[in-house]
Amino acid sequence: MEENKQNTGSRGKTFPLPPKKKKDTSWKKWARLIWVGLIVVVLGISGLFFAVSQGFLGEMPDVKELENPDIYVASEIYSADGVLLGKFEKEKTQPIAYKDLPPYLIYALQAKEDERFKEHSGIDLQSVARAVVYGGGRGGGSTITQQLAKLLFTGTASQNKLQRGFQKLKEWVVAVSLEKRYTKEEIVTLYFNKFDFLYNANGIEMASKIYFNKTTSQLTLPEAAMFVAMLENPVKNNPMRNPERAKERRNVVLEQMLKTGYIDQETYNKAIETPISLDYHPIKNISDDYSAYYKFYLKKEIDEYLKEYEKANGKKLNLYKDGLKIYVTLDSKMQKYAEESIKEHLTDLQKRFDAEQRGRKTRPFYYISSKQINDIMVQAMKRTGRYKQLKAAGVSEDSIMMEFHKPIKTSRFTWNGEEEVEMSPWDSIRYHKQIAQAGLMSMVPATGEIKAWVGGIDWQHFQYDHIKQGKRQVGSTFKPFVYATAIMKLGMTPCSVVSNASFNKGTYHVPGRGGMITLKDALAHSQNPVALRLAEMAGTQSVIQTARDLGVTEDISTSLPMALGSSDITIYEMLGAYSTFANYGNYNKPEMIWRIEDANGRIIKEVNVEPKEVMNPLYAYTMIELMKGVAQYGTASGELGRKGISKSIEIAGKTGTTQNNSDGWFMGIVPKLATGTWVGWEDRATHFLGTGEGQGAKMALPIWAIYMKKVWADKSLKVSPDDKFVKPSEWKDGCSDLKGLRSGYGDDGGLQTLDEIKNPKPVEPSKSSSDKKEENVNENLNKGEDVDFNK
């Protein structure tokens, strides 16, 4: 093929045409690609922002919240007697106006966090580019408005890079929305009012009072710079925890103010020479009192009901801003008496415990090694908010440990009020582990209404509820479940007799006093061998089933020591079970909520307790008769007498003490009210050395006695010491065989006949030297209060 075409002339001659130049179109292609790429990027970014703003990539706040982020109507809690008990509200703050912010506080904020704050509209592209190029090494890309957006709506930063990317997009969208709706002055004010400076210092005004005991308007330049430094990291730059670093970062803020021209050299020199001088005045959180414990439980229950409501009606309600009315069964007076009773008894008990611990190197622990003590302390350290904050900030374990051993100004609990001291967080943990804990719950057996709920002694220092959250070994308070099973399965009565000789089963040995003893006397004096024999005869599975019928859901061992209370159960479940005996054998699930209404009075939830028949009324009353002996002449009688409670008052109860005196219990029932109390310490290795002080009759029963005397004295509560338990019509003398009501001997076989049960052959133990030693150790216990022997 010819490369060049030829041109034929008029005379037949041909002339070659000049070659054509190739057109260079590559630049057009690149230009087209660039434009297409830009369009795709713009559309992609626009689409991404649209998706974020519409909530397609995660929930976003609605416009109303953006317009009114401070308007929240707290939900209110009303007691059964019409008293406003408390509210569910956001953290307590004291908002201040822009005019009350000192100028150098605002200058410090802008110099350190956002130099071009007044120039951008929520997003500073220059800062973003700098952050991307230098990987955050020369400051982040977040504006003050973005930081406010994170505080208001997006929460704490995620550690996951992808999730953090989406969070950042949300912050940008919210920041732009905030800039449209607020002036720059309002944004600065909102930011300072919303920031958490720790130690319950929510907002700049609270922070000024807590750290310096002054108002924000009275802050000096160095103090204002210190607070701005804390905005970077309130944990690392905290003057209470890290005074040296706090000063260093404060000086960085001052240096930035000098560079940006907000202050001159002389002012700067004077400011950096000023030491950080704190005047710490802690302010308790709104939920630091006893009410925080029942509110902790209450919130969980309400959240479930609100989920049900949303599912049924498609409407989402917020406990903290929708002004709900929560009507509870608590009685304001009973609640107050319960709180007072715990404080009165534990103040005295703590003094006795402290006297026993004086001079001990392993205080407050017994029977564990130094390594075990250290392990307990480390685990406690890791549960603290301080540790979690330091860990989240990327601080190493060694550095965290150093921080925990560094003395700081802090507050510690005492029964005379908070005490301001200088001690290390590590020593503070050790100190608070020696403080005795307690729980009390009181309810009406006939209705299931909870009248008092005290889950602990001080929420600020001990954020753990001992009513429904905490599970502790129940000791001898479990024995009534064993006795109830024997009555139902074996046809026994309070007058039935059982051997009280030492109990031997393989290598398992529990010393007894010998001879025969009635069920009533055995329960009154809490005799371990009798409980074990009854559990063996009735079958441990049958005992467990009885406990299940009475509302106990926790794990229960099938081995025989379960009869002595080796299981961990809550006060909530134990009291619900005991109340069944006083309610003619009908179990009522304990309930605190009566009704929930929305802000307009429409009913969201009305709680109706449905009784469940568990046992014949005759069985239930038989248990009441058995437990009366505990109060009349058994393990509870001595302490009740010392507290001035007459034997003529009808009280059915049971004391309980666990291994090494780690837990003290008393479950007490009067005709119209059932109350359970527990006393112990955070760790089971912390306890009284001897059972004389550590038994349930000494640790928990006095709280019950003090509480009931207050309740009886208040005539408006209509709970009288003259009230009597109502006997079933079938009740005769308490010693009839109940054969007609028996539900059988169970399915495990090999059980004794009724005659054999009433007249068992005495079992004499073969006492080795170790057996004798064990019997001697527990001799005093068997005279009154028994403990677990299931090591």
Summary of the structure (lengths in Angstrom):
residues: 791
radius of gyration: 36.1
end to end distance: 105.8
largest distance: 151.2
contacts: 2564
relative contact order: 0.09
helix: 46%
strand: 13%
